[in-house]
Amino acid sequence: MNDACCTSCGSKDFESRKVEYLYSHQGKYLLVPDTPAEICQSCGTIYYDAKVLKEIERRFFAIQSHREEPEQYLRIPTMAFA
């Protein structure tokens, strides 16, 4: 992250990785595997480039408006914690 400090712990030690990102908007979701991120090696805080997040948002709305198709659909079981 080019001499940046972690906003959580102040560390300058980051690792570039690809992670799963879950975008949500009004009860609808898009799971994005292999999303590039920077991870603070001291506390684990995850940082995403603004361009990456904008592209995920664009794709989400393109899928919702049927202008693009997702690679696949997943079924996820849910259960209340009670």
N, C-alpha and C positions, 0 to 999 in steps of 0.2 A: 504493500500500500504506500509506496514512495514516501518514506519518512513520516507517515501518519502514526498517531498514537491511538490506541484503543480508548474509546470514550467510556468504557466500563472500568478498566483497571490501569490505563496509562501505558501498557506495554507497547513496544514497537516490533514485537516478534509475531509475524503473521505467516500463515501457510496458504497457498493457493490450492483449492480443492474443488471438486464437483460434488454437489449435494442435491437432495430432493427438496424442491420448493413447492409449497402448497399455497396457491393463490385462491382467495375466497372473496366473493362479492354477493351480497344479498342471498345467502344460503346456497350458492352454486360454487363449485370448486374446479380448479384445474391443477393437476399434479404434474410438475415439470421435473423429470429426472435429469441428472447431469447439468444442473445449473451452476455456472462458475461463481465461486465465492471466495472471500478471504476470511480465514478463521484465526482469531487471536489464540496464540499458543499458550497464553497464561490463563485465560478465563473462559475461552470457548465462544466468545461473542462472534456472531456471523455477520459479515458485511457483504452487500451486493452492490455492484455498479448500477447507477441510475439507468443507464442504457439497457441493461439486462432486464431490470424491472419493468421498464416501459415496453419492451418487446413482449414480455410475458403478459402484460396487461392487454396489449394489442391483440395477441393471439387469443386470449380469453374471450374478448368481445367479438372477434371474428368467428370463433366457434359458436358462441351464443347466438349470433345473427346468421348462422349457417353459410358464411362466406368461406370458411375453412372447415376441414374435418379433422378431428383429433386422430392420433395414431391408434388409440384404443379407448374403450370404456372399461372402468373397473366397478365392480359391485363391492361395497364396503358394509359389513354388518355393523349395526349400532345397538347400544344397550345403555340405558340410563344407569347412573351411579346412585343407587338408592337401596 
